[in-house]
């Protein structure tokens, strides 16, 4: 950590050059003897990456930024704030602290937060930034699992976010991450009341539940219709063979959530499918990731268009639906649409359809963009249909 970067004139240079071409900047001679052009490029690039993901850091003076990989791997503020509402008790330890975003939000809720980070420079950077951000955190430059083995302290909550990039390759199974949560599961569970494990969004939820054995709940975090994190919670004394799955949509639908049990989804029977009615609904990716395809027809008073077509419809508008909502304009049989189509600009979506959007755009000579949406899917009679519609607002006036 080069503390010269924190000098006022260098901080001003960083702020004045946020729109500078980073590769060109890194090749130029640095205007400062104590800071290289490469170091300046790292600070500018990483700060730019924080503008939307970590606005508190971006707006705070004197923040020191790590290389972009640490920014890419850390939680967003929206996700970290959500997790802070899930912690149990006052004594919290983050075993894989990294840039310290989760620890910061834990410290806003709990009185005693410890941050473990094996990388000495990243630990030092996070410690410096926490002082600038005004929170008190206990920093430990050590391996989190090794730290648990060397003392007998009992924590209220242990949080762990194992690295999914090993030897520059991405991995997704829990057993392949570092640290290996599965082989250390007994140690982790014995040392806390609540164990919170963050995993890659690509991890299969059922596989995670099977591997971890005693999961009490799973949280699927989606931000602006992009699945960002899976959280597996093991709450000692509250294990369940049928854990609750909670889909969370921070910012997108003003923090709303939707919860269900896997057994309820499995056992619920849809008795009727429907042609597209006045309104068409596309679920948020969190619902799709969680495998909630049937219960939402019951809970939001909607019809499903086809068993394997994850689009829904209703005659009356339901603005509370967690996903995109469309107003129907027209419906065609696919063959008829091919013959009659005169649309040249639209957003194309496919669901349960043999061609992908790129293939359809090329075939139909339709350019991306505009206010029109065209949904290609399989209808209730196993027929291929095309739905033309426009986007409307949900209950919080968020598109």
Kinemage of the C-alpha trace (Angstrom):
@kinemage 1
@onewidth
@group {chain A} dominant
@subgroup {mainchain}
@vectorlist {calphas} color= white
{ca unk a 1} P 0.000 0.000 0.000
{ca unk a 2} L 1.636 3.193 -1.235
{ca unk a 3} L 0.420 5.871 1.173
{ca unk a 4} L 1.656 8.621 -1.140
{ca unk a 5} L -1.480 7.923 -3.160
{ca unk a 6} L -3.442 9.521 -0.327
{ca unk a 7} L -1.713 12.889 -0.751
{ca unk a 8} L -4.180 15.636 -1.657
{ca unk a 9} L -2.642 16.501 -5.031
{ca unk a 10} L -2.625 12.859 -6.096
{ca unk a 11} L -6.197 12.340 -4.915
{ca unk a 12} L -7.194 15.407 -6.938
{ca unk a 13} L -5.437 13.963 -9.989
{ca unk a 14} L -7.330 10.683 -9.588
{ca unk a 15} L -10.687 12.469 -9.325
{ca unk a 16} L -9.895 14.717 -12.296
{ca unk a 17} L -9.000 11.766 -14.517
{ca unk a 18} L -11.852 9.326 -13.927
{ca unk a 19} L -12.772 9.547 -17.616
{ca unk a 20} L -9.209 9.120 -18.831
{ca unk a 21} L -8.247 6.238 -21.128
{ca unk a 22} L -6.716 3.806 -18.595
{ca unk a 23} L -4.353 1.889 -20.944
{ca unk a 24} L -2.941 5.141 -22.309
{ca unk a 25} L -2.519 6.555 -18.818
{ca unk a 26} L -0.593 3.499 -17.636
{ca unk a 27} L 1.877 3.948 -20.519
{ca unk a 28} L 2.545 7.629 -19.834
{ca unk a 29} L 5.125 8.912 -17.391
{ca unk a 30} L 3.647 9.624 -13.979
{ca unk a 31} L 3.499 13.304 -12.991
{ca unk a 32} L 4.412 12.247 -9.417
{ca unk a 33} L 7.782 10.906 -8.330
{ca unk a 34} L 6.324 8.847 -5.479
{ca unk a 35} L 3.535 7.131 -7.463
{ca unk a 36} L 3.925 5.209 -10.727
{ca unk a 37} L 1.602 5.568 -13.692
{ca unk a 38} L 0.520 1.942 -13.156
{ca unk a 39} L -0.509 2.721 -9.585
{ca unk a 40} L -2.470 5.755 -10.749
{ca unk a 41} L -4.207 3.651 -13.414
{ca unk a 42} L -5.198 1.051 -10.797
{ca unk a 43} L -6.672 3.705 -8.506
{ca unk a 44} L -8.623 5.405 -11.303
{ca unk a 45} L -9.883 2.155 -12.832
{ca unk a 46} L -10.991 0.673 -9.506
{ca unk a 47} L -12.643 3.884 -8.349
{ca unk a 48} L -14.642 4.076 -11.578
{ca unk a 49} L -15.823 0.503 -10.992
{ca unk a 50} L -17.145 1.544 -7.579
{ca unk a 51} L -19.331 4.406 -8.775
{ca unk a 52} L -22.465 2.280 -9.106
{ca unk a 53} L -21.483 -0.841 -7.179
{ca unk a 54} L -20.066 0.897 -4.089
{ca unk a 55} L -21.314 4.520 -4.101
{ca unk a 56} L -20.447 5.063 -0.424
{ca unk a 57} L -16.793 4.268 -1.127
{ca unk a 58} L -16.844 6.295 -4.349
{ca unk a 59} L -18.175 9.395 -2.579
{ca unk a 60} L -15.930 9.162 0.502
{ca unk a 61} L -12.685 11.163 0.440
{ca unk a 62} L -9.398 9.372 1.002
{ca unk a 63} L -10.485 5.855 -0.002
{ca unk a 64} L -7.638 3.628 -1.155
{ca unk a 65} L -8.595 1.210 -3.948
{ca unk a 66} L -7.201 -2.288 -4.594
{ca unk a 67} L -6.722 -3.831 -8.075
{ca unk a 68} L -9.916 -4.489 -10.031
{ca unk a 69} L -10.144 -8.211 -9.129
{ca unk a 70} L -10.894 -7.324 -5.497
{ca unk a 71} L -13.612 -4.925 -6.666
{ca unk a 72} L -15.101 -7.537 -8.995
{ca unk a 73} L -15.179 -10.193 -6.267
{ca unk a 74} L -16.616 -8.070 -3.447
{ca unk a 75} L -20.322 -7.720 -2.695
{ca unk a 76} L -22.254 -4.730 -3.930
{ca unk a 77} L -23.579 -2.363 -1.274
{ca unk a 78} L -27.144 -3.466 -1.963
{ca unk a 79} L -26.290 -7.124 -1.385
{ca unk a 80} L -24.136 -6.386 1.677
{ca unk a 81} L -26.888 -4.320 3.294
{ca unk a 82} L -29.341 -7.161 2.735
{ca unk a 83} L -26.962 -9.674 4.353
{ca unk a 84} L -26.453 -7.403 7.342
{ca unk a 85} L -30.150 -7.772 8.118
{ca unk a 86} L -29.698 -11.557 8.295
{ca unk a 87} L -26.872 -11.725 10.850
{ca unk a 88} L -27.548 -13.082 14.320
{ca unk a 89} L -26.155 -11.404 17.435
{ca unk a 90} L -23.378 -8.898 18.130
{ca unk a 91} L -20.217 -10.996 17.671
{ca unk a 92} L -19.616 -11.454 13.936
{ca unk a 93} L -16.613 -12.721 11.994
{ca unk a 94} L -16.062 -12.413 8.245
{ca unk a 95} L -13.580 -15.176 7.429
{ca unk a 96} L -12.879 -13.963 3.886
{ca unk a 97} L -13.032 -10.207 4.369
{ca unk a 98} L -11.471 -8.970 1.126
{ca unk a 99} L -12.195 -5.316 0.378
{ca unk a 100} L -14.394 -5.201 3.475
{ca unk a 101} L -17.807 -4.292 2.057
{ca unk a 102} L -19.703 -6.997 3.952
{ca unk a 103} L -17.762 -6.301 7.160
{ca unk a 104} L -18.620 -2.607 6.890
{ca unk a 105} L -22.340 -3.325 6.727
{ca unk a 106} L -22.087 -5.922 9.501
{ca unk a 107} L -20.414 -3.252 11.655
{ca unk a 108} L -23.382 -0.940 11.135
{ca unk a 109} L -25.583 -3.582 12.778
{ca unk a 110} L -23.339 -5.382 15.295
{ca unk a 111} L -21.002 -4.228 18.068
{ca unk a 112} L -18.071 -6.616 17.508
{ca unk a 113} L -17.049 -7.422 13.928
{ca unk a 114} L -13.820 -9.190 12.923
{ca unk a 115} L -12.396 -9.151 9.393
{ca unk a 116} L -9.998 -11.919 8.343
{ca unk a 117} L -7.960 -11.467 5.181
{ca unk a 118} L -4.889 -13.495 4.236
{ca unk a 119} L -3.602 -10.900 1.730
{ca unk a 120} L -1.628 -8.373 3.844
{ca unk a 121} L -2.047 -5.448 1.440
{ca unk a 122} L -5.791 -5.975 1.033
{ca unk a 123} L -6.141 -6.261 4.815
{ca unk a 124} L -4.268 -2.975 5.244
{ca unk a 125} L -6.363 -1.267 2.565
{ca unk a 126} L -9.617 -2.404 4.161
{ca unk a 127} L -8.423 -1.252 7.593
{ca unk a 128} L -7.534 2.193 6.243
{ca unk a 129} L -10.879 2.534 4.483
{ca unk a 130} L -12.922 1.531 7.525
{ca unk a 131} L -11.451 4.483 9.416
{ca unk a 132} L -12.422 6.812 6.572
{ca unk a 133} L -15.918 5.311 6.568
{ca unk a 134} L -16.255 5.717 10.329
{ca unk a 135} L -16.798 2.120 11.468
{ca unk a 136} L -14.944 0.056 14.063
{ca unk a 137} L -13.764 -3.361 12.836
{ca unk a 138} L -11.156 -5.764 14.250
{ca unk a 139} L -8.715 -6.576 11.408
{ca unk a 140} L -6.855 -9.882 11.350
{ca unk a 141} L -4.284 -10.456 8.612
{ca unk a 142} L -4.632 -14.216 8.643
{ca unk a 143} L -6.348 -17.194 7.066
{ca unk a 144} L -9.871 -17.314 8.482
{ca unk a 145} L -10.091 -21.091 8.847
{ca unk a 146} L -6.660 -21.234 10.495
{ca unk a 147} L -7.787 -18.508 12.897
{ca unk a 148} L -10.792 -20.592 13.970
{ca unk a 149} L -8.534 -23.566 14.617
{ca unk a 150} L -6.169 -21.600 16.847
{ca unk a 151} L -8.737 -20.317 19.333
{ca unk a 152} L -11.938 -21.505 20.983
{ca unk a 153} L -13.984 -18.331 20.653
{ca unk a 154} L -17.684 -18.796 19.913
{ca unk a 155} L -19.225 -16.343 17.453
{ca unk a 156} L -22.840 -15.408 16.971
{ca unk a 157} L -22.462 -15.364 13.175
{ca unk a 158} L -19.730 -16.639 10.872
{ca unk a 159} L -19.793 -15.333 7.309
{ca unk a 160} L -17.691 -16.904 4.581
{ca unk a 161} L -17.383 -16.117 0.898
{ca unk a 162} L -14.992 -18.734 -0.541
{ca unk a 163} L -12.996 -17.697 -3.590
{ca unk a 164} L -14.306 -19.066 -6.864
{ca unk a 165} L -11.153 -18.187 -8.811
{ca unk a 166} L -8.431 -20.785 -8.270
{ca unk a 167} L -5.176 -20.560 -10.264
{ca unk a 168} L -6.861 -17.999 -12.546
{ca unk a 169} L -9.694 -20.421 -13.338
{ca unk a 170} L -13.283 -19.994 -12.217
{ca unk a 171} L -14.839 -22.830 -10.207
{ca unk a 172} L -18.400 -23.191 -9.004
{ca unk a 173} L -18.730 -26.270 -6.776
{ca unk a 174} L -18.328 -25.593 -3.055
{ca unk a 175} L -15.714 -28.324 -2.671
{ca unk a 176} L -13.535 -26.666 -5.334
{ca unk a 177} L -13.511 -23.181 -3.767
{ca unk a 178} L -10.981 -21.768 -1.302
{ca unk a 179} L -11.420 -22.279 1.541
{ca unk a 180} L -13.183 -25.616 1.108
{ca unk a 181} L -16.382 -25.109 3.095
{ca unk a 182} L -17.437 -28.746 2.833
{ca unk a 183} L -14.317 -30.255 4.443
{ca unk a 184} L -14.405 -27.552 7.151
{ca unk a 185} L -18.165 -27.632 7.700
{ca unk a 186} L -18.045 -29.245 11.152
{ca unk a 187} L -15.534 -26.667 12.438
{ca unk a 188} L -17.557 -23.775 11.018
{ca unk a 189} L -20.854 -25.044 12.418
{ca unk a 190} L -19.452 -25.734 15.878
{ca unk a 191} L -18.084 -22.219 16.297
{ca unk a 192} L -21.244 -20.155 15.735
{ca unk a 193} L -24.988 -19.960 16.104
{ca unk a 194} L -25.476 -18.890 12.489
{ca unk a 195} L -23.277 -19.823 9.542
{ca unk a 196} L -23.817 -17.753 6.375
{ca unk a 197} L -22.183 -19.029 3.177
{ca unk a 198} L -22.073 -16.992 -0.021
{ca unk a 199} L -21.753 -18.972 -3.247
{ca unk a 200} L -21.613 -18.366 -6.978
{ca unk a 201} L -25.029 -17.682 -8.526
{ca unk a 202} L -24.411 -20.564 -10.949
{ca unk a 203} L -24.359 -23.133 -8.130
{ca unk a 204} L -27.342 -25.480 -8.255
{ca unk a 205} L -29.454 -24.772 -5.170
{ca unk a 206} L -30.464 -28.390 -4.624
{ca unk a 207} L -26.818 -29.487 -4.883
{ca unk a 208} L -25.832 -26.841 -2.333
{ca unk a 209} L -28.522 -28.001 0.083
{ca unk a 210} L -27.408 -31.607 -0.385
{ca unk a 211} L -23.712 -30.825 0.169
{ca unk a 212} L -24.270 -28.638 3.228
{ca unk a 213} L -26.802 -31.082 4.737
{ca unk a 214} L -28.287 -28.835 7.464
{ca unk a 215} L -29.435 -25.744 5.577
{ca unk a 216} L -32.202 -23.775 7.293
{ca unk a 217} L -32.781 -21.239 4.497
{ca unk a 218} L -31.481 -20.105 1.106
{ca unk a 219} L -31.492 -16.528 -0.195
{ca unk a 220} L -31.294 -15.711 -3.906
{ca unk a 221} L -30.201 -12.088 -4.383
{ca unk a 222} L -31.063 -10.397 -7.662
{ca unk a 223} L -30.100 -6.809 -8.445
{ca unk a 224} L -31.776 -5.197 -11.435
{ca unk a 225} L -32.810 -8.583 -12.787
{ca unk a 226} L -29.334 -10.104 -12.527
{ca unk a 227} L -28.692 -12.937 -10.088
{ca unk a 228} L -25.705 -11.834 -7.994
{ca unk a 229} L -25.430 -14.144 -5.004
{ca unk a 230} L -26.744 -17.271 -3.332
{ca unk a 231} L -26.673 -17.385 0.458
{ca unk a 232} L -26.979 -20.654 2.370
{ca unk a 233} L -27.807 -20.199 6.065
{ca unk a 234} L -27.177 -22.902 8.648
{ca unk a 235} L -28.870 -21.898 11.867
{ca unk a 236} L -27.922 -24.295 14.662
{ca unk a 237} L -31.060 -25.789 16.135
{ca unk a 238} L -33.254 -24.825 13.172
{ca unk a 239} L -32.268 -27.288 10.464
{ca unk a 240} L -34.886 -28.422 7.994
{ca unk a 241} L -35.249 -31.058 5.306
{ca unk a 242} L -37.379 -28.499 3.463
{ca unk a 243} L -35.643 -25.114 3.817
{ca unk a 244} L -37.310 -21.819 2.960
{ca unk a 245} L -36.112 -20.231 -0.273
{ca unk a 246} L -36.249 -16.427 -0.282
{ca unk a 247} L -35.895 -14.423 -3.475
{ca unk a 248} L -34.659 -10.919 -2.740
{ca unk a 249} L -34.767 -7.951 -5.111
{ca unk a 250} L -32.951 -5.050 -3.387
{ca unk a 251} L -33.325 -1.784 -5.324
{ca unk a 252} L -35.324 -3.342 -8.145
{ca unk a 253} L -38.604 -3.579 -6.266
{ca unk a 254} L -37.678 -1.482 -3.240
{ca unk a 255} L -36.316 -4.365 -1.211
{ca unk a 256} L -39.290 -6.692 -1.550
{ca unk a 257} L -38.850 -10.440 -1.141
{ca unk a 258} L -40.759 -13.571 -2.052
{ca unk a 259} L -40.415 -16.791 -0.044
{ca unk a 260} L -41.568 -20.366 -0.558
{ca unk a 261} L -40.740 -23.929 0.378
{ca unk a 262} L -39.423 -26.374 -2.194
{ca unk a 263} L -42.038 -28.960 -1.204
{ca unk a 264} L -44.872 -26.484 -1.800
{ca unk a 265} L -43.584 -25.690 -5.284
{ca unk a 266} L -43.154 -29.381 -6.057
{ca unk a 267} L -46.619 -30.353 -4.858
{ca unk a 268} L -48.622 -27.440 -6.297
{ca unk a 269} L -50.637 -28.328 -9.382
{ca unk a 270} L -51.537 -25.875 -12.132
{ca unk a 271} L -54.897 -26.914 -13.496
{ca unk a 272} L -55.245 -24.464 -16.370
{ca unk a 273} L -52.909 -22.722 -18.804
{ca unk a 274} L -53.952 -19.639 -20.724
{ca unk a 275} L -53.425 -17.838 -23.974
{ca unk a 276} L -51.915 -14.364 -23.482
{ca unk a 277} L -54.419 -11.968 -21.915
{ca unk a 278} L -54.204 -8.188 -21.387
{ca unk a 279} L -50.967 -8.332 -19.377
{ca unk a 280} L -47.917 -10.554 -19.708
{ca unk a 281} L -45.328 -11.127 -16.953
{ca unk a 282} L -41.694 -12.223 -17.117
{ca unk a 283} L -40.352 -13.334 -13.689
{ca unk a 284} L -37.244 -11.793 -12.171
{ca unk a 285} L -34.223 -14.059 -12.581
{ca unk a 286} L -34.218 -14.780 -8.824
{ca unk a 287} L -37.544 -16.610 -9.167
{ca unk a 288} L -36.242 -18.590 -12.130
{ca unk a 289} L -33.001 -19.446 -10.320
{ca unk a 290} L -34.953 -20.561 -7.264
{ca unk a 291} L -37.110 -22.845 -9.415
{ca unk a 292} L -40.344 -21.116 -8.496
{ca unk a 293} L -42.499 -21.651 -11.584
{ca unk a 294} L -45.898 -22.739 -10.249
{ca unk a 295} L -46.562 -21.070 -6.898
{ca unk a 296} L -46.394 -17.576 -8.383
{ca unk a 297} L -49.582 -18.309 -10.340
{ca unk a 298} L -51.336 -18.800 -6.990
{ca unk a 299} L -49.686 -15.987 -5.070
{ca unk a 300} L -49.999 -13.308 -7.769
{ca unk a 301} L -53.300 -14.478 -9.322
{ca unk a 302} L -51.777 -15.212 -12.728
{ca unk a 303} L -52.093 -17.852 -15.412
{ca unk a 304} L -49.065 -19.637 -16.847
{ca unk a 305} L -48.944 -19.686 -20.641
{ca unk a 306} L -47.487 -23.213 -20.898
{ca unk a 307} L -45.991 -25.758 -18.521
{ca unk a 308} L -42.468 -25.103 -19.807
{ca unk a 309} L -42.945 -21.486 -20.858
{ca unk a 310} L -42.022 -19.309 -17.906
{ca unk a 311} L -44.255 -16.429 -18.932
{ca unk a 312} L -47.466 -15.529 -17.155
{ca unk a 313} L -50.591 -13.575 -17.961
{ca unk a 314} L -53.698 -11.966 -16.470
{ca unk a 315} L -56.720 -9.944 -17.496
{ca unk a 316} L -56.221 -7.535 -14.570
{ca unk a 317} L -52.948 -5.729 -13.940
{ca unk a 318} L -50.903 -6.895 -10.924
{ca unk a 319} L -48.188 -4.288 -10.353
{ca unk a 320} L -46.783 -6.148 -7.339
{ca unk a 321} L -45.309 -8.901 -9.509
{ca unk a 322} L -41.497 -9.201 -9.079
{ca unk a 323} L -40.446 -9.052 -12.688
{ca unk a 324} L -41.058 -7.262 -15.941
{ca unk a 325} L -44.656 -6.460 -16.879
{ca unk a 326} L -45.931 -5.949 -20.422
{ca unk a 327} L -49.153 -4.619 -21.954
{ca unk a 328} L -50.395 -6.857 -24.725
{ca unk a 329} L -50.751 -5.365 -28.217
{ca unk a 330} L -51.095 -8.393 -30.457
{ca unk a 331} L -50.657 -12.170 -30.656
{ca unk a 332} L -49.815 -14.156 -33.767
{ca unk a 333} L -49.243 -17.744 -34.671
{ca unk a 334} L -45.546 -17.906 -35.541
{ca unk a 335} L -46.140 -18.810 -39.193
{ca unk a 336} L -48.532 -15.920 -39.659
{ca unk a 337} L -46.112 -13.507 -38.005
{ca unk a 338} L -43.348 -14.543 -40.409
{ca unk a 339} L -45.602 -13.648 -43.351
{ca unk a 340} L -47.087 -10.422 -41.967
{ca unk a 341} L -44.294 -8.923 -39.860
{ca unk a 342} L -43.470 -5.305 -40.612
{ca unk a 343} L -41.676 -4.526 -37.341
{ca unk a 344} L -38.101 -3.406 -37.904
{ca unk a 345} L -37.037 -2.386 -34.384
{ca unk a 346} L -37.909 -4.213 -31.155
{ca unk a 347} L -36.532 -6.056 -28.123
{ca unk a 348} L -36.777 -9.807 -28.649
{ca unk a 349} L -37.263 -12.333 -25.836
{ca unk a 350} L -37.574 -16.110 -26.270
{ca unk a 351} L -39.036 -18.597 -23.804
{ca unk a 352} L -39.431 -22.294 -24.597
{ca unk a 353} L -38.781 -21.599 -28.267
{ca unk a 354} L -36.392 -23.390 -30.688
{ca unk a 355} L -34.616 -20.231 -31.931
{ca unk a 356} L -32.657 -17.728 -29.841
{ca unk a 357} L -33.056 -13.924 -30.063
{ca unk a 358} L -29.975 -13.426 -32.256
{ca unk a 359} L -31.180 -15.976 -34.781
{ca unk a 360} L -34.635 -14.390 -34.892
{ca unk a 361} L -33.284 -10.859 -35.297
{ca unk a 362} L -31.196 -11.984 -38.249
{ca unk a 363} L -33.985 -14.021 -39.841
{ca unk a 364} L -36.658 -11.329 -39.422
{ca unk a 365} L -34.349 -8.347 -40.055
{ca unk a 366} L -35.315 -6.742 -36.731
{ca unk a 367} L -32.916 -4.352 -35.011
{ca unk a 368} L -32.546 -4.152 -31.223
{ca unk a 369} L -34.096 -1.353 -29.178
{ca unk a 370} L -37.160 0.843 -29.114
{ca unk a 371} L -40.301 0.540 -27.005
{ca unk a 372} L -41.655 -2.598 -28.651
{ca unk a 373} L -41.109 -6.051 -27.151
{ca unk a 374} L -41.668 -9.267 -29.073
{ca unk a 375} L -41.907 -12.474 -27.066
{ca unk a 376} L -41.473 -15.749 -28.967
{ca unk a 377} L -42.706 -18.757 -26.992
{ca unk a 378} L -44.735 -21.948 -26.905
{ca unk a 379} L -48.427 -21.347 -26.201
{ca unk a 380} L -51.018 -23.334 -24.195
{ca unk a 381} L -51.860 -25.595 -27.138
{ca unk a 382} L -48.180 -26.461 -27.736
{ca unk a 383} L -48.227 -24.003 -30.619
{ca unk a 384} L -45.493 -21.480 -31.362
{ca unk a 385} L -46.786 -17.982 -30.791
{ca unk a 386} L -45.482 -14.421 -31.001
{ca unk a 387} L -46.568 -11.789 -28.468
{ca unk a 388} L -46.161 -8.109 -29.297
{ca unk a 389} L -46.286 -5.844 -26.252
{ca unk a 390} L -44.956 -2.730 -24.535
{ca unk a 391} L -43.264 -2.418 -21.166
{ca unk a 392} L -45.141 -0.866 -18.216
{ca unk a 393} L -44.204 0.095 -14.657
{ca unk a 394} L -44.509 -2.124 -11.620
{ca unk a 395} L -45.930 -0.990 -8.267
{ca unk a 396} L -42.859 1.102 -7.382
{ca unk a 397} L -42.720 2.844 -10.765
{ca unk a 398} L -39.521 1.001 -11.615
{ca unk a 399} L -39.141 -0.206 -15.190
